[in-house]
């Protein structure tokens, strides 16, 4: 029994621990589509894991440039499908994203990626569960520990076998409810991040206003009462927001 499996049994004592390959039909490296003499097909897009939205879905950027012609047979074999999970196996190992549904052309990856295809009964929730699981710090630590390397940490390459045999808690599909719940949690995190950035900007503005109060005290004495009332209204609104914040952080 390896360390990750022991940890999982501690965290999920009433849950069976299986292997990632039990959820999939394929865990394999992605092959090139541009090779040989029969490269004439441009009807495709090559994805990049630099283009993953905040929800974890891979997108094609608006400024995407048409790729070089590819081998038609290779394109057929390497086309990616909705809910495939794509993982970078070199460079920033662990970078990943899910194939979405709204692409104008068929999409393929490149040979720096590993593709996980899920069984037909595990298409709605399991890809999202697996993606979140693989990003857990203790799972990432385990993966990096067991990645074969060619002499240095910077040259480690994740291989499909490591992923295939990765211990993972038994997960049951629930009609898309897990996916919807997860996306809501992601939306909350995204909104919280946005609010944090806005409040940082607001704090800077108020700091500047403090400095400007010197000028107001010297040259705009007649405006002091109005400024005081306006500031009190803003402070009351911020107190309401703080109260709402406390409500959710104390839960």
N, C-alpha and C positions, 0 to 999 in steps of 0.2 A: 504494500500500500504506500503510495507516495504522499508527500507532505500536503499537496493540494487536496487530495482525496480525504485525508485526515481532517483538514480544516473544514471542508464542506460537510463532513459528517457531524462535526461539532456545531456548525452554523445551522444545518438542516437535519436534525437528528431523526426526524420522522419521514425523511424523503430518500428515495433510492438514488444513488449516484450512478450515472451511466457515462457513456463516452459520447463526445460530440458527433462522431460518425453515425450514431444511432438515429440522429435527426435528419441525416442527409442522404442524397443519392450520389453526390459527388463532392469531394474536396480535392481540388487539383490546381496546379499552376496553369495560368492562361498562356496560350501559345501565340506566336506571331501570326499576323494575317497578311503581311506583306513579304512574300518570298516567291521564288520561282519566276518563270517567264509569263505566267498567265495572270498578271496583275492589271486588271482593267476596271475593277468595280470601285466606284467612289460613293456608293449609296450606303454610307455608314458614318457613325461618329465614334471616335475613340475617347473613352472617358478618362478622367484624371481624378485622383483622390485629393487633389488640391481644390476640387470643386464639389464640396459636400456642404449642404446647407446646415443650419443649426439644429435641424431635426434628425440629421443623419442620412439624408437622401442625396444621392449623386445627381448633379444637374449638368447640363451643357451650357456654358456661358454664351451670352449674346454675341460676343466677338470671336466665337469659335471659327477657326480657319479650316477649310475643307482639307481632309487628309489626303495623303498620296494614295494612288490606286492600290487595291488589295486583291488577293486571290479569292475568287468567288466561293470556291469550296471551303477555304479556311474561314471565310465569313459565316458561312452556314454553320460550321462546326463550333465557332467561337462566339456566336451571338449570345448576348446576356439577356436574361428575362427578369420580369418584375419579381421583386423580393429575393433575388440572388444577393448574397452578401459578399462584398469584395474587400479583400484585406491586402495591404501592401506587405510584401515579404522581405523587402530590403529598404534601406534608407531609414525612415521613421517607422520602424516595425510596430504594428498595432494600429496604424492609421487605417480607417475602414469606412465603408458606406454601403447603403442599400440601393439597389437598382429600383428606380421609380417606375411610373406608368406613362408619363407624358413626354415622350421623345418623338421628334419629327422623323427620325430614321432609326434603324436598328443600331444597337450600341455594342461595342466590343471593348475589351481591356487591352493590357499589354503584358509583356512577360516579366514585369516586376510585381505582378499581382497573383493572388490566390482567390479562386472562386468557390464559394459554398452554395450548392444547390440543395434545396430541401425537398423532402418527400411530399407527394401530392396532398397529403393530409396535414401538412405542417407549413402552409404557405401564408397564413394570415398573421399569426402571433409569434411563431417560433423564430423567424429571422430577427425580429425586434428584441426578443428575449435574449437570443444568443449575442447580438451586437452589444447589448447593455452588459451582459455577463462578461464578455471578453474585455471590456474596458474597466472592470473592477480592478483596483490597485493590486490586490493580492493575486488575481489571475494574471495580470500583466507581469508581475514579478516572477511568477512561476514560469510563464512562457519564455521570458528573457533568460531565465536560468537554464532552460533546457534547449535553447536554440543552438544548433551546431554552428561553429564559427571556423573560419580559416585563419586562425592565429591571432585575431584581435577582435575586441568588442565592437569596433566600428565596422567590421566586415561580417557581422552575423547575418544569416539568412534564415528566415522562418520557412520550414518546409511543411507540406501538407500532412505528413505523418504525425508531427507534433500536435497539429490541430485535431487530426482524426482521433487520436487517443487521449485528448484532453478530457479530464473528468468534469462533469457538469451535472447539476441537480436535475432530476426528472421533471420535465415541464409538460403540462397538458394544454393543448389548444383550447381556447375559450371563445371561439366565434368572433375574433377580432376585438374582444373587450380589453385584452391586455394591451394591444397596440394603441387603442383609443386612450386608455388610461395613461400609458407612457407618453404619448404625444401631448396630452394635457399637462403632464408634469414638466415636459420639456418647455411647453409654452409658458408655464409659470416661471421657470428658471430664466427664460429669455426675457420675459417682462420685468422680472426683478433686476436683471442685469441692466436693462434699459433705464429703469427708474434710478438705479444706483448712479449711472452716468449722468442722468439729468440732475440729480441732487448734488453731485459733485460740481456741476456747472453752476447750479443755484448758489452753492456755498461760495464759489468764487465771486459771483455777482454781489452777494451780500457783503463780502469782505471789501470789495471795491466801494460799495455804498458807505461802509463805515469810514473809509478814508475820505470820501467826498463830504462827509458830515462836517468836516472842518471848514470846508469852503462854504457850506450852507450856513454854518453858524456865524460866519463873518459877513457874507454878502447877501444871503437870502433869508434873513430872520423872519420875514413875513410868511414864509412857506413852511415854517417849522410845525405849526399846529396841523396843517393838512398832511404833511409827511408823517407825523406821529399817528394820525388816524388811519392812514393807508397802511402803515407798517403793522399796526395792531390787527387790522383785518387779515393781512397776510400771515401774521403769526398765529392767529386763531385757526386759519385754514391748515397751516402746517401742523398744529397740535392735533387737529382732527385726523390728519394723515398718520401722525405718530401713534395715535390711539388705535387706528386700524392696523398699523404695523405690529403693535404690541399684541393685538388680538390674535394674529396669526403666528407670531414667533413664540408665544407662550403656550401654544397648543401642544 
